[in-house]
Amino acid sequence: MKTKAILAFVVAGALSFSSCTKKIDPKTVADVNQFGTDWTALGEKATNWSNELTATTTQAKEFVAKQTERMNSMTSPKDQAVKTQLAQSVQTATENATKLEGMQNEFNTFKATWDETTQQFGQWKDKVMKGEINAEEAAKGLADFQTKMTASQAQVEGWNAQYAEIKTANEQNMASAETVVNPAETTPKK
């Protein structure tokens, strides 16, 4: 008899506990999941851009070192004109490398904030999915995360445009330097 009474209390407690959990709105679940997908995609895009930025920055620095070495090895007076042109090319490449490094530093700061927001979103999402946050609070929280994503997306797109411009200028500068150093190799043969 005591066992049946205890079992009845356990069952009643379980039922009352399960009735205390809030039902999650399917639209809220869909919106939160979609945001998670979009957030992850933007993060991947930003990471890929950062990897390309790092490679281009390294290439620019290597170019500066190589051209500086070339200039320093030129000793004859007839090389002076080439040396002057290379000096301009090195200066431009150095400026581009500095701009790219600045973008990398900005991205590193951005990435730290991104990772923190990603962690906050994960914790918040868990609470939403457990029904610990009601639909109204979830909508407000999602709107806050959407605002953060919009700002992050604008920042990534701005960097991407700036990067494309610098990368193009860098490639043109490198090609120009090669023309100066190896004019016979870049002129078409007749």
C-alpha positions in Angstrom: 0.0 0.0 0.0 2.8 2.4 0.9 4.5 1.6 -2.4 1.3 2.5 -4.3 1.0 5.7 -2.4 4.6 6.7 -3.1 4.2 5.7 -6.7 1.1 7.8 -7.0 3.0 10.8 -5.6 5.9 10.3 -8.0 3.5 10.1 -11.0 1.6 13.1 -9.8 4.9 15.0 -9.3 6.1 14.1 -12.7 2.8 15.1 -14.3 2.8 18.4 -12.5 6.4 19.0 -13.4 5.8 18.3 -17.1 2.8 20.6 -17.1 5.0 23.4 -15.8 7.3 23.3 -18.8 6.2 25.8 -21.5 5.3 24.7 -25.0 7.6 26.1 -27.6 6.1 28.0 -30.5 7.0 26.2 -33.7 7.5 29.6 -35.5 9.9 30.7 -32.8 11.8 27.4 -33.2 12.0 27.8 -36.9 13.1 31.5 -36.6 15.8 30.6 -34.1 17.1 27.7 -36.2 17.1 29.8 -39.3 19.1 32.5 -37.5 21.6 29.9 -36.3 22.1 28.7 -39.9 22.5 32.2 -41.2 24.9 33.1 -38.4 27.0 30.1 -39.1 27.1 30.8 -42.8 28.3 34.4 -42.1 30.9 33.1 -39.7 32.3 30.7 -42.4 32.3 33.5 -45.0 34.2 35.8 -42.5 36.7 33.0 -41.7 37.3 32.3 -45.4 37.9 36.0 -46.1 40.3 36.1 -43.1 42.3 33.2 -44.5 42.6 34.9 -47.9 43.5 38.1 -46.2 46.3 36.4 -44.3 47.7 34.8 -47.5 47.6 38.1 -49.4 49.3 39.9 -46.5 52.0 37.3 -46.4 52.5 37.6 -50.2 52.8 41.4 -49.9 55.4 41.2 -47.2 57.4 38.6 -49.1 57.2 40.8 -52.2 58.6 43.8 -50.2 61.5 41.6 -48.9 62.3 40.3 -52.3 62.2 43.7 -54.0 64.2 45.3 -51.2 66.8 42.6 -51.7 66.9 43.2 -55.4 67.3 46.9 -54.9 70.1 46.4 -52.4 72.0 44.1 -54.8 72.0 46.7 -57.6 75.2 48.6 -57.6 76.0 49.9 -61.1 75.0 53.4 -62.1 73.0 52.1 -65.0 70.8 50.2 -62.5 69.8 53.5 -60.8 66.7 54.0 -62.9 65.4 50.5 -62.1 66.3 50.9 -58.5 64.3 54.1 -58.3 61.3 52.4 -59.9 61.6 49.4 -57.5 61.8 51.8 -54.6 58.4 53.2 -55.5 57.1 49.7 -56.0 58.4 48.7 -52.5 56.8 51.7 -50.9 53.5 50.9 -52.5 53.7 47.3 -51.4 54.7 48.3 -47.9 51.7 50.6 -47.7 49.4 47.9 -48.9 50.9 45.3 -46.5 50.3 47.8 -43.6 46.7 48.3 -44.7 46.2 44.6 -44.8 47.7 44.1 -41.4 45.4 46.7 -40.0 42.5 44.8 -41.5 43.8 41.6 -39.9 44.0 43.3 -36.5 40.4 44.6 -36.9 39.3 41.2 -37.8 41.0 39.6 -34.8 39.0 42.0 -32.5 35.9 41.3 -34.5 36.5 37.5 -34.2 36.7 37.7 -30.4 33.4 39.5 -30.3 31.9 37.1 -32.8 32.9 34.1 -30.8 31.5 35.6 -27.6 28.2 36.3 -29.4 28.1 32.8 -30.8 28.5 31.4 -27.3 25.7 33.7 -26.0 23.4 32.7 -28.9 24.0 29.0 -28.1 23.2 29.4 -24.5 20.1 31.6 -25.3 18.9 29.1 -27.9 19.2 26.2 -25.4 16.9 28.2 -23.0 14.4 28.9 -25.8 14.3 25.3 -26.9 13.7 24.2 -23.3 10.8 26.6 -23.0 12.6 28.7 -20.4 12.0 31.8 -22.4 8.5 32.8 -23.6 7.7 33.6 -27.2 7.7 37.4 -26.6 11.1 37.4 -24.9 12.4 35.0 -27.6 11.3 37.4 -30.3 13.0 40.3 -28.6 16.2 38.2 -28.0 16.2 37.1 -31.7 15.8 40.7 -32.8 18.8 41.6 -30.7 20.9 38.9 -32.3 19.6 39.9 -35.8 20.8 43.4 -35.2 24.3 42.0 -34.2 24.3 39.9 -37.4 23.3 42.8 -39.6 26.2 44.9 -38.1 28.6 42.0 -38.5 27.6 41.4 -42.1 28.0 45.1 -43.0 31.5 45.0 -41.4 32.5 41.9 -43.3 31.2 43.3 -46.6 33.0 46.6 -46.0 36.3 44.7 -45.4 35.7 42.6 -48.4 35.3 45.7 -50.7 38.4 47.3 -49.2 40.4 44.1 -49.4 39.5 43.6 -53.1 40.7 47.1 -53.9 44.0 46.6 -52.1 44.5 43.2 -53.5 44.0 44.5 -57.1 46.4 47.4 -56.5 48.9 44.9 -55.0 48.7 42.6 -57.9 49.2 45.5 -60.4 52.1 46.8 -58.4 53.8 43.3 -58.4 53.3 43.0 -62.2 54.7 46.5 -62.7 57.8 45.6 -60.6 58.4 42.5 -62.7 58.2 44.6 -65.9 60.8 46.9 -64.5 63.2 44.2 -63.4 62.6 41.8 -66.4 61.6 44.1 -69.3 62.6 41.5 -72.0 60.4 38.8 -70.5 57.3 41.0 -70.5 57.5 42.5 -74.0 55.9 40.5 -76.7 58.2 38.8 -79.2 57.8 39.7 -82.9 
